Amino acid sequence: MPTNFTSTVLTLLVIGAVAYKIPFFSRRKLFHISLLQIMYFFIIPSMIFIFLNSYLLAITATPSSHLIALSDFFLTNLILLSTLLAFGGKAIHVVTKTLSETALRDDKTEVGQINKYLHLKFSHNLMYIGGLLIILGLTLIEINHSPLPGTQNLTPQIVRGAVLGLFFVISMYNYTVSRDKYTGRWADLKPVFFVSLICLGAVTFLVQRVDVPLRQYQLLIPALLGMGLINAIPLLLLFRRVRTRRSRSSQ
């Protein structure tokens, strides 16, 4: 299980993404909650937590590399608190999503607007930031220990990084589009981009201290590539804004 942690978790995330596109899961309900939300709230997070805990125990059982000053105690608590943050965001999203599928979706009262805020901006920022901090914590605790036995091939690592980054990017893009305009904006996700930039900077800085091939670690290369793709979004948005302004001024 530990040697296949990254691939297993990414497979679960891809399954969740595919299920999002299948109408059956969103239309069929159990206890007034769609099967899709039950999958997102109960099944997938529970499985990911089991694999995460197993991998965390496997890493901490290896000799320490003493490459970074942060202790295992701090990093483990960072991972667990980030897991709680992401799961709490998902719990809020499930409840508010269920309410938004009623007449409350078009409710312009204070209650309707609060539900919309919690459903969109608040819960999504919690989930994305929690996910990024989990990746950061696991990557740092990997660097803090000797790599697990077994040589990691570079090509699968690159593929995992691309899948990880695209999962975040596509998920955030879906947040900004909706058929009925019940949607958010890229600007709502500024905290996510800020945290992602800090995470990328921290991992990039610590990479310089690693004295073994980077591919020996399961998460290091995927984390760098995934966070790199996420941080490319603000640059693309800035480029689009500049191009739009130039086209308007030339008219």
N, C-alpha and C positions, 0 to 999 in steps of 0.2 A: 504493500500500500504506500509506504513513504516514498519509494523510488518513482511512483507514478502520480504523485500528488498533483502537480501542476496540470497534467493532461486530464486527470479525473475531474478536477474542479472546472476546468474549461469546458469539458464535455457536458457537465451538468448545466453550465451557463448557456451553452449552445442549445441544449434541449429546452431550456426555459424560453430562449428567444424564438425557437421554432414553434413552441406551443402557443406563443403570443399571436402567431399568425393563423392558428387553427381556430375557426369560429366555435367549434364544439366546446372547447375548454372555457371560453368566455361566456357562452350562452347557458350551459348547463350549470345549475346551482345546487349547493348543499348547505342547509342552514342559512339561506339567503346570501351565501357567499359563492361566487363563481369558482368552478374547479381550477381555473387559472390562478386566482388569488390564493386558493388553498395550496396549490403547488408551490407558488412563490413564497408563501408565508410559513408553511409547515414542512413540506417534503424536501425541497431543494436546500433551504438553509440548514435543516437538521443534518442532512447528508454531508454538506460542506463542513459543518462544525465538527463532525466525527472525523473526517479526513484531516482537517486542519489540526485537531488536537493530536491525532496520531503522528502527523508529520512534525509537529512542534516537539513532541516527546522524543522522536527519533533524532532530531537535530541537537537538542540539549544533552543527549546521551553521548555525543561525540566530544572529543577533546576541544578545549577552547583555543582559539587562534590569537586572542588578545589583540586583535586588529583595531578595535574601537573601544572607547571608554565606557560605553553604555553597558550596564550589567544585564544578564539574562532576566533577572527579576524585573527590571524596568521594561525591557522589551516584551516580555511575556504579558505583563499587565497592560502595556500599550495595545498589544494584539487583542487581548480579551475585552478591554474597554472599547476598542474600535469595533469589535464584533457586536458588542452590545449596542453601540451607536447605530451601526448599519441595520441590525435587527429591529431596533426601536423605530427607526425611520420606516422600515418595511411594515411594521405593525400599524403605524399611523396611516401609511398609504393604503393598506388593505381596508381599514375602517372608513376612511374618507372616500376611497374609490367606490366602495359599496354604497355609501350615501349619495355620491355623485351620480349614480345610475338611477336615482329616483328623481322626483320633481325638484329636489334640492339643487340639481345641476343648473337649472335656469333661475334659481332663486336669487334675487338681487338684494335681499335683506342682509343684515349683518351676519346672521347665522350662515347664510349661503356663501357669503364672501369669506368668512373665516374658514369654512370647510374647503373652499377652493384654494385658499392660501396654504392650508395644511396639506391638502392633497397634492398640490403642485410644488411650489417653491420650497416649503419647509421639509417635507418628507424626502424629496429628491436630493436636496443638498445633504441631508443626514446620511442617506444611503450611499451616495457617491463618495463623500468624504470618509465615511466609515470604511468603505471598500479600499480606498487609496491608502489609508493608514494601516489597514491589515497587510496590504502588499508591502508597504514600507517596513513595518515591524518584522515580518517574516524574512524579508530580504536582508535586513540588518542582523537578525539573529543567525541567518545563514553565514554571513560574512564573519560573525563573531565566533564561528566554530569551523572545524575542519570539514571539508565537503564529505557528504555521504559516499560510501563505496559505489563504484560504477562510473564509467566515463560517459558524460553527456554529449551527444552529438550536436553540432552547431546548427544544422538545418532545422531539426525539430524545435530547437530553442527559438529560432527566428520566427518560425510559424506560430509558436505559442505566444510570442510577444505581439505578433500581428493580430492574432485572434483576440488577445486580451485588450489591446488598444481599440480594435474595431468594435468590440462589445461595448466598451464605454462610449465611444464616439457615436455609434448607431443608437444606443439607448438615449443619449443626450439629444441627438437629433430628433428622435421620436417625441421627446419631451416638448420640442418647439413646434410640432406640427399636429394638427387635429382637424377632423372633418367639420366639427361644429364649433371651432374656435375656443373650445375649453382646453386651453393649452398655455404653456409658459413661454418665456423668452430666453435667448442665450444669456442676456444680462442677469437673469435670475441665478445663473450658475457661476457667478464670479467667485464665490467662496471655494467652489470646486477647483477652478483653474488656479487659484492662489495656492491651495493646499497641494495640488498636483505639481506646481512649479517648485515648491519647497521640497517635496518628496524626490523629484527628479534631481534637484541640486544636491541633496544630501547623499543620494546613492551615487551620483556621478563623482562627487568629492571623495567618497570612501573607496570607490573602485581603484583609485590610484594607490591605495595601500594594500590591495590584494596581490599576493605573491604567487598565486597559482592561476592556471588558465581559467578565464571567466566561465567557460562552458562547464566547469566542474560543478557549479552551483545550479540548482534547478530554476531558481527565480530571478537571478541577477540579470541575465540578458533579457528575458521576457519583461521584467519590470522596467528596464531602461527603454526598451522599444515601445511598450504599452504606454508609459507615461510620456514618452516623446510624441506619440500620436495624439494624445490628449492635449498636450501643450501646443500642438500645431494648430488647434482650432482657433484660439485667439488671434494668431497671426493671419490665418485665412480670413477671419471676420474683419480684421483691420484692413487687410488688402482689399476686401470687397467694399468696405466703406469708403476707402480712398478712391477706388475706381469709380464708385457711384457718384461721389462728389465731383470728380473730374469730368465725368460725362454730363452732369447737370450744369457745371460751369461753362462747358463748351457749347451748350445749346443756346 
